[in-house]
Amino acid sequence: MNIRRRRFLHLAASAAVLPAVGTTARGEAYPSRPVHFIIGYPPGGSADMTSRLTAQWLSERLGQQFVVESRPGGGTNIATEAVVRAPPDGYTILLAAPANATNATLFEKLNFDFLRDIVPVAGLIRFPDVVEVNPSLPIHSIPELIAYAKANPGKLNFASSGVGSTLHVAGELFKMMAGVEIIHVPYRGGAPALVDLMSGRVQLMFDNLPTSIELIKAGKLRPLAVTTAMRSAVVPDLPTVADFVPGYEASAWYGIGVPKGTSAEIIDILNKAINAMLADPTAKARFAELGASLLPGSPEDFGKLVADETEKWGKVIRTANIKLE
């Protein structure tokens, strides 16, 4: 892992100093035709919302269409491999996501190595999960959740969008750090998990805040805390899990990656355009509505985040002995 991490961070750093070989092989500026923006998730979720906001901005800023293409399946591996195999010419880019960090350990064999084959371009946003329960449960806080789980070991079920998903590993990290026994119930996606949480078939979930916020506002779910180190401006009255379980942190994030071999000039063009978006008041307001904090910075900054997340969640997956079914 340390060798792969160093290689990945070296690729990110190299993007700033390598010559722009092949950038305009036909004497044309980049981009001169539509760009395929690949995401590994179905339409309608936070990844789709984030990618469409970003694609709209890049299209307007760079003068060519950035077309979002949803290729779900394989825990985002289908989409990632499509980008890995694409020509490194800047016309196929990837919405990098936490699944890319967890899959490195979760899958015993992949046809690619994310830290080897994808070069980081820029971070986009980071947002919390929210620990939430069915309102019928007599639990209103993280201390009450811990006390209830310890008094009733194995009786609380927590739902997730699938084995090894970010919602799953967030729950496993909580189990480890709080010393509780709660049972994981995987679903084929977050939507059916939320349906069963609202019906009471499962009692607990560590869900992405953007997908649960309207259900929380409608009183269909009871939030206990957010999972980031800091409180969320969208739900400012909610404490953090770390207020009661020191050191706990789990969050979702998105950024942009491109195939290894993409020129430094193209990476720089995309990085500057994305950072301009993150500084734009209208875009900032739109992302704030999702409960997101922004991730402006260099390719190296985003590369370090991905490498750190890969190492962190790899340890959780190994410790919890998470295996794909």
C-alpha positions in Angstrom: 0.0 0.0 0.0 2.8 2.5 0.8 4.4 1.9 -2.6 1.1 2.4 -4.4 0.4 5.5 -2.3 3.8 7.0 -3.1 3.3 6.3 -6.8 -0.2 7.8 -6.8 1.0 11.0 -5.1 4.0 11.2 -7.5 1.6 11.1 -10.5 -0.4 13.9 -9.0 2.8 16.0 -8.3 4.2 15.2 -11.8 1.1 16.7 -13.4 2.4 20.2 -12.5 5.8 19.7 -14.0 5.6 17.3 -16.9 5.6 18.8 -20.4 2.2 18.8 -22.2 3.1 16.1 -24.7 0.3 15.4 -27.1 -2.1 17.9 -25.7 -2.8 19.5 -29.1 -1.6 16.7 -31.4 -3.9 18.1 -34.2 -3.1 21.7 -33.5 -6.3 22.2 -31.6 -7.0 23.7 -28.2 -8.5 21.6 -25.4 -11.4 20.8 -25.4 -12.3 20.9 -29.1 -15.1 18.3 -28.9 -17.5 16.9 -26.3 -16.1 15.3 -23.1 -17.5 12.1 -21.6 -17.9 12.5 -17.9 -18.3 9.0 -16.5 -20.0 8.2 -13.1 -20.4 4.8 -11.5 -23.8 5.5 -10.0 -27.4 5.5 -11.3 -29.2 8.9 -11.9 -30.9 10.7 -9.0 -28.3 10.4 -6.2 -25.7 12.8 -4.8 -23.1 11.6 -7.4 -25.5 12.4 -10.2 -26.4 15.8 -8.8 -22.7 16.6 -8.2 -21.6 15.5 -11.7 -24.4 17.4 -13.5 -23.6 20.7 -11.6 -20.0 20.2 -12.5 -20.7 19.3 -16.1 -22.9 22.3 -16.6 -20.2 24.6 -15.3 -17.4 23.0 -17.3 -19.5 23.1 -20.5 -20.1 26.8 -20.0 -16.6 27.6 -18.9 -14.7 25.6 -21.5 -17.0 25.9 -24.4 -17.7 22.3 -25.1 -20.3 19.9 -23.8 -19.3 17.7 -20.8 -21.8 14.9 -21.1 -22.6 12.9 -18.0 -22.7 9.2 -18.6 -24.0 6.9 -15.9 -22.5 3.5 -15.9 -23.5 1.8 -12.6 -22.5 -1.7 -11.6 -19.6 -3.5 -10.0 -19.5 -1.1 -7.1 -18.4 1.7 -9.6 -15.7 -0.6 -11.0 -17.4 -0.7 -14.5 -17.2 3.1 -14.8 -13.7 3.3 -13.4 -12.4 0.6 -15.8 -14.0 2.4 -18.7 -12.0 5.5 -17.9 -8.8 3.6 -17.2 -9.1 2.0 -20.7 -9.9 5.3 -22.4 -7.3 7.2 -24.4 -5.5 9.7 -22.1 -6.6 12.7 -24.1 -8.8 14.5 -21.7 -12.0 13.5 -23.5 -13.0 10.8 -20.9 -13.0 11.9 -17.2 -14.1 10.1 -14.1 -16.2 11.2 -11.1 -13.9 9.7 -8.4 -15.7 8.7 -5.3 -15.2 6.9 -1.9 -16.0 3.5 -3.6 -12.7 3.9 -5.4 -10.9 4.0 -2.0 -12.8 1.1 -0.5 -12.8 -1.2 -3.6 -9.0 -1.3 -3.5 -9.2 -3.6 -0.5 -12.7 -4.9 -0.8 -12.1 -6.6 -4.2 -9.4 -9.3 -4.3 -8.9 -8.9 -8.0 -9.6 -5.9 -10.2 -8.6 -5.3 -13.8 -7.0 -2.0 -12.8 -5.3 -0.4 -9.8 -6.9 2.9 -9.1 -3.9 4.4 -7.4 -1.7 3.4 -10.4 -4.0 3.9 -13.4 -6.0 7.1 -12.5 -4.4 10.5 -12.1 -6.1 13.0 -9.7 -7.2 16.3 -11.2 -9.2 18.1 -8.5 -11.4 17.7 -5.5 -15.0 18.8 -5.7 -17.0 18.4 -2.5 -17.1 16.5 0.8 -20.2 16.0 2.8 -21.3 14.1 5.9 -23.2 11.0 6.5 -26.0 11.3 9.0 -26.7 8.8 11.7 -30.5 8.3 11.6 -33.1 6.1 13.2 -36.7 5.1 12.7 -38.7 7.6 14.8 -40.4 4.7 16.7 -37.1 3.8 18.3 -36.6 5.3 21.8 -33.3 6.8 20.8 -32.6 10.5 20.4 -28.8 10.9 20.7 -25.5 9.0 20.1 -25.1 8.3 23.8 -28.6 6.8 23.9 -27.8 4.8 20.7 -24.7 3.3 22.3 -26.5 2.6 25.6 -29.4 0.9 23.8 -27.0 -1.2 21.6 -25.0 -2.3 24.6 -28.2 -3.2 26.5 -29.5 -5.1 23.5 -26.5 -6.6 21.7 -27.3 -7.8 18.2 -30.9 -6.5 18.2 -30.3 -3.3 16.2 -30.0 -3.6 12.5 -28.3 -0.9 10.4 -29.0 -0.7 6.6 -26.6 0.2 3.9 -26.5 0.4 0.1 -24.4 -2.7 -0.1 -21.6 -4.7 1.3 -18.5 -2.6 1.4 -20.3 0.6 0.5 -19.4 3.8 2.3 -22.6 3.6 4.3 -21.5 0.1 5.4 -17.9 1.0 6.4 -19.1 4.1 8.3 -21.3 1.8 10.4 -18.5 -0.7 10.9 -16.1 2.1 12.0 -18.8 3.1 14.5 -19.2 -0.4 15.8 -15.4 -0.7 16.3 -14.9 2.6 18.0 -18.1 2.6 20.2 -17.8 -1.0 21.1 -21.3 -2.0 20.1 -22.8 -5.0 18.3 -25.2 -4.0 15.6 -26.1 -6.1 12.6 -25.4 -5.0 9.1 -28.3 -5.5 6.5 -27.1 -4.7 3.0 -29.5 -3.6 0.2 -29.1 -3.1 -3.5 -28.8 0.6 -3.3 -29.6 3.4 -0.8 -33.2 3.9 -1.9 -34.6 0.5 -0.8 -32.6 0.7 2.4 -34.3 4.0 3.2 -37.7 2.5 2.4 -37.2 -0.2 5.0 -35.7 2.2 7.5 -38.9 4.3 7.3 -41.1 1.2 7.6 -39.2 0.0 10.6 -37.8 -3.2 9.1 -34.4 -1.9 10.0 -33.8 0.7 12.7 -30.6 2.5 11.9 -28.6 3.9 8.9 -25.5 5.9 8.2 -26.7 7.7 5.1 -25.4 10.5 2.9 -26.9 13.7 4.2 -28.0 14.9 0.8 -30.2 11.9 0.1 -31.8 11.9 3.6 -32.2 15.6 4.3 -35.8 15.9 2.9 -36.9 12.8 4.8 -35.4 14.3 8.0 -37.2 17.6 7.4 -40.5 15.7 6.9 -40.1 13.9 10.2 -39.9 10.5 8.5 -36.4 9.9 10.0 -34.8 11.0 13.3 -31.2 12.3 12.9 -28.8 11.8 15.8 -25.5 13.2 14.5 -23.4 13.9 11.5 -20.3 11.9 10.9 -17.8 14.6 9.8 -15.4 16.2 12.2 -17.3 19.5 12.0 -21.1 20.2 12.2 -23.0 20.7 9.0 -24.5 24.1 8.1 -27.6 22.3 6.7 -28.4 20.8 10.1 -26.4 23.0 12.4 -28.2 21.8 15.6 -27.0 18.2 15.1 -23.8 17.3 17.0 -21.0 15.2 15.5 -20.5 11.6 16.3 -17.0 12.6 17.4 -18.5 14.7 20.2 -19.3 11.4 21.9 -16.9 8.9 20.1 -13.6 10.9 20.0 -11.8 10.5 16.7 -14.7 9.2 14.7 -15.0 10.6 11.2 -16.6 9.4 8.0 -17.6 11.4 5.0 -18.4 11.1 1.3 -16.4 13.0 -1.3 -16.2 13.5 -5.0 -13.5 14.7 -7.3 -12.2 14.3 -10.9 -9.7 11.8 -12.2 -8.3 11.0 -15.7 -6.4 8.1 -17.2 -2.7 7.8 -16.5 -0.8 9.5 -19.3 -3.1 12.5 -19.6 -1.0 15.6 -20.3 -0.1 18.1 -17.6 -1.7 20.9 -19.7 -5.1 19.2 -19.8 -5.0 18.4 -16.1 -4.1 22.0 -15.4 -7.0 23.3 -17.6 -9.5 21.1 -15.8 -8.1 21.9 -12.4 -8.3 25.6 -12.9 -11.8 25.4 -14.3 -13.0 23.3 -11.3 -11.4 25.6 -8.8 -13.1 28.6 -10.5 -16.4 26.8 -10.1 -15.7 26.2 -6.4 -15.1 29.9 -6.0 -18.3 30.9 -7.8 -21.0 32.2 -5.5 -23.8 30.5 -7.4 -22.1 27.1 -7.5 -21.1 27.4 -3.9 -24.7 28.0 -2.9 -25.9 25.0 -5.0 -23.4 22.7 -3.3 -24.2 24.2 0.1 -27.8 23.0 -0.4 -26.4 19.5 -0.5 -24.8 20.0 2.8 -21.4 19.9 1.2 -18.1 21.5 2.0 -15.8 22.4 -0.9 -12.5 20.8 -1.8 -10.5 23.4 -3.8 -6.9 22.8 -4.4 -4.2 21.2 -6.6 -4.1 17.7 -8.0 -1.7 16.8 -5.2 -4.3 17.9 -2.6 -6.9 15.7 -4.1 -4.4 12.9 -4.5 -3.5 13.0 -0.9 -7.2 12.8 0.1 -7.8 9.7 -2.0 -4.6 8.0 -0.8 -5.5 8.7 2.9 -9.0 7.5 2.4 -7.8 4.3 0.7 -5.5 3.5 3.6 -8.1 4.4 6.3 -11.0 2.3 4.9 -8.6 -0.5 3.9 -7.8 -0.9 7.6 -11.5 -0.9 8.6 -12.4 -3.5 5.9 -9.6 -5.8 7.0 -10.3 -5.4 10.7 -14.1 -6.0 10.3 -13.3 -8.9 7.8 -15.7 -7.5 5.3 -16.2 -9.8 2.3 -18.2 -9.5 -0.8 -21.1 -11.9 -0.9 
